[in-house]
Amino acid sequence: MQAPAFKEKKRGVPTKNQGAHDPDYENITLAFKNQDQAKGGHSRPTSRVPSQCRPPSDSIQIPCWLYRAILSVYALLALAFILCIILSAFILVKNSEMSKELVDLKRDLWNVSNSMQTCEERQKEGCKSIKESIKGVRSKVEKLETPLADIKNIETKVQRILEVLEEMSGKLGPQGEVAEGGWVGLLI
């Protein structure tokens, strides 16, 4: 209800409740220090020092503990910042140590892989020499097999000779004379 009346007053439209009987009307009276000013006259200044501004009595006063609390929060923030700096320095030191260890491990791995390659090459050379030795032995065994067949032939011939000799000894008489069939030819 006050808003429409206020708008009408602003526009200059006369309202029905205008004047002292209006409920929205406020009687504002000014209180002066001197009665001379109330009569409409201006009083002369009594001192030339301007009066100091006083803060209004209803202004919010900040308690002392709030300043201490804000200061302690700033101190904690500074400590947290210092702690972060210390931790980052610690991380950098550990990182450099770990990188040195990784370089050492890489070098050791490189040495091990090189030694494994040389060992593998030696094994290949050893296997190659063993294979060549096996081939040589096989060729020698093959060479020995052919005389072995000849030895078997000789053995069979010796057995025939023995058989012939036995037959001849049966044909020989007790005094070493040749029997009637004569000498038997040996087949060699």
C-alpha positions as CSV (number, residue, x, y, z in Angstrom):
1,M,0.0,0.0,0.0
2,Q,2.8,2.4,0.6
3,A,4.4,1.8,-2.7
4,P,1.5,3.0,-4.8
5,A,1.1,6.1,-2.6
6,F,4.8,6.9,-2.9
7,K,4.6,6.5,-6.7
8,E,1.6,8.9,-6.8
9,K,3.4,11.4,-4.7
10,K,6.4,11.2,-7.0
11,R,4.3,11.8,-10.1
12,G,2.6,14.8,-8.5
13,V,-0.8,13.3,-8.7
14,P,-3.0,14.6,-5.8
15,T,-4.1,11.9,-3.5
16,K,-7.1,11.8,-1.3
17,N,-5.1,11.4,1.9
18,Q,-2.9,14.4,1.5
19,G,-1.6,16.4,4.4
20,A,-1.3,15.7,8.1
21,H,-4.1,13.1,8.1
22,D,-2.2,10.9,5.7
23,P,-0.9,7.7,7.4
24,D,2.2,7.7,5.2
25,Y,3.0,11.3,6.2
26,E,5.9,11.6,8.7
27,N,6.4,14.6,10.8
28,I,10.1,15.4,10.8
29,T,11.4,17.8,13.4
30,L,15.0,19.0,13.6
31,A,16.7,19.3,16.9
32,F,19.2,22.2,17.1
33,K,21.9,22.8,19.6
34,N,21.0,26.4,20.2
35,Q,17.6,27.9,20.3
36,D,18.8,30.7,18.2
37,Q,19.1,28.5,15.2
38,A,15.5,27.2,15.8
39,K,14.3,30.8,15.3
40,G,15.8,30.9,11.9
41,G,18.9,32.9,12.6
42,H,22.3,31.7,12.0
43,S,24.6,31.6,15.0
44,R,28.2,32.5,14.6
45,P,30.8,29.8,15.2
46,T,32.2,29.8,18.7
47,S,35.5,28.1,17.8
48,R,37.5,27.8,14.7
49,V,38.5,24.1,15.2
50,P,36.3,21.9,13.1
51,S,34.5,19.2,14.9
52,Q,35.9,15.7,14.5
53,C,33.8,13.0,12.9
54,R,32.7,10.4,15.3
55,P,31.8,7.0,14.0
56,P,28.1,6.3,14.4
57,S,27.2,4.5,17.6
58,D,25.5,1.6,15.7
59,S,28.7,0.7,13.6
60,I,30.0,-2.9,13.9
61,Q,33.1,-3.2,16.0
62,I,35.4,-6.1,15.2
63,P,36.5,-8.0,18.2
64,C,40.2,-8.5,19.1
65,W,40.1,-12.2,18.9
66,L,39.1,-12.0,15.2
67,Y,42.3,-10.2,14.4
68,R,44.3,-12.9,16.2
69,A,42.3,-15.7,14.4
70,I,43.0,-14.1,11.0
71,L,46.7,-13.7,11.9
72,S,46.9,-17.4,13.0
73,V,45.2,-18.4,9.7
74,Y,47.9,-16.4,7.8
75,A,50.6,-18.1,10.0
76,L,49.2,-21.5,9.2
77,L,49.0,-20.7,5.5
78,A,52.7,-19.5,5.6
79,L,53.7,-22.7,7.4
80,A,51.8,-24.8,4.8
81,F,53.5,-22.9,2.0
82,I,56.9,-23.5,3.7
83,L,56.0,-27.2,4.1
84,C,55.2,-27.4,0.4
85,I,58.5,-25.9,-0.5
86,I,60.4,-28.3,1.8
87,L,58.5,-31.3,0.4
88,S,59.1,-30.2,-3.2
89,A,62.8,-29.8,-2.4
90,F,62.8,-33.3,-0.8
91,I,61.1,-34.7,-3.9
92,L,63.7,-33.1,-6.1
93,V,66.5,-34.6,-4.1
94,K,64.9,-38.1,-4.1
95,N,64.3,-37.7,-7.9
96,S,67.9,-37.0,-8.5
97,E,69.0,-40.0,-6.4
98,M,66.6,-42.2,-8.2
99,S,67.7,-41.0,-11.6
100,K,71.3,-41.8,-10.6
101,E,70.2,-45.3,-9.5
102,L,68.4,-45.8,-12.7
103,V,71.5,-44.8,-14.7
104,D,73.5,-47.3,-12.7
105,L,70.9,-50.0,-13.3
106,K,70.8,-49.2,-17.0
107,R,74.6,-49.5,-17.2
108,D,74.5,-52.8,-15.3
109,L,71.8,-54.1,-17.6
110,W,73.8,-53.1,-20.6
111,N,76.9,-54.9,-19.2
112,V,74.8,-58.0,-18.5
113,S,73.2,-58.0,-21.9
114,N,76.7,-57.6,-23.5
115,S,78.1,-60.5,-21.5
116,M,75.0,-62.6,-22.4
117,Q,75.6,-61.9,-26.1
118,T,79.3,-62.9,-25.8
119,C,78.3,-66.0,-23.9
120,E,75.7,-66.8,-26.6
121,E,78.3,-66.4,-29.3
122,R,80.7,-68.7,-27.5
123,Q,77.9,-71.3,-27.2
124,K,77.2,-71.0,-30.9
125,E,80.9,-71.5,-31.7
126,G,81.1,-74.4,-29.3
127,C,78.0,-76.0,-30.9
128,K,79.4,-75.5,-34.3
129,S,82.7,-77.1,-33.3
130,I,80.8,-80.0,-31.7
131,K,78.8,-80.5,-34.9
132,E,81.9,-80.5,-37.0
133,S,83.5,-83.1,-34.6
134,I,80.4,-85.2,-34.9
135,K,80.6,-85.0,-38.7
136,G,84.3,-86.0,-38.6
137,V,83.6,-89.0,-36.3
138,R,80.7,-90.1,-38.6
139,S,82.9,-90.0,-41.7
140,K,85.6,-92.0,-39.8
141,V,83.0,-94.6,-38.7
142,E,81.8,-94.9,-42.3
143,K,85.3,-95.5,-43.4
144,L,85.7,-98.1,-40.7
145,E,82.5,-99.9,-41.7
146,T,83.9,-100.7,-45.2
147,P,87.0,-102.5,-43.8
148,L,84.7,-104.2,-41.3
149,A,82.8,-105.8,-44.1
150,D,86.2,-106.9,-45.6
151,I,87.1,-108.3,-42.1
152,K,83.9,-110.3,-42.2
153,N,84.8,-111.6,-45.6
154,I,88.3,-112.5,-44.3
155,E,86.8,-114.3,-41.4
156,T,84.5,-116.4,-43.6
157,K,87.6,-117.2,-45.8
158,V,89.5,-118.2,-42.7
159,Q,86.7,-120.5,-41.7
160,R,86.7,-122.1,-45.1
161,I,90.4,-122.6,-44.9
162,L,90.0,-124.3,-41.5
163,E,87.4,-126.6,-42.9
164,V,89.6,-127.5,-45.8
165,L,92.4,-128.2,-43.5
166,E,90.3,-130.4,-41.4
167,E,89.2,-132.3,-44.4
168,M,92.8,-132.7,-45.5
169,S,93.9,-133.9,-42.1
170,G,91.2,-136.6,-42.4
171,K,92.6,-137.6,-45.7
172,L,96.2,-137.8,-44.5
173,G,97.1,-141.0,-43.2
174,P,98.7,-141.7,-39.9
175,Q,102.2,-141.4,-41.2
176,G,101.6,-138.2,-43.1
177,E,101.0,-139.7,-46.5
178,V,98.6,-138.2,-48.8
179,A,95.5,-140.2,-49.4
180,E,94.1,-141.2,-52.7
181,G,92.4,-137.9,-53.6
182,G,95.6,-136.0,-53.5
183,W,96.0,-132.4,-52.6
184,V,92.9,-130.2,-52.4
185,G,93.4,-126.7,-53.8
186,L,92.8,-123.8,-51.5
187,L,90.5,-121.2,-52.6
188,I,91.5,-117.9,-51.3
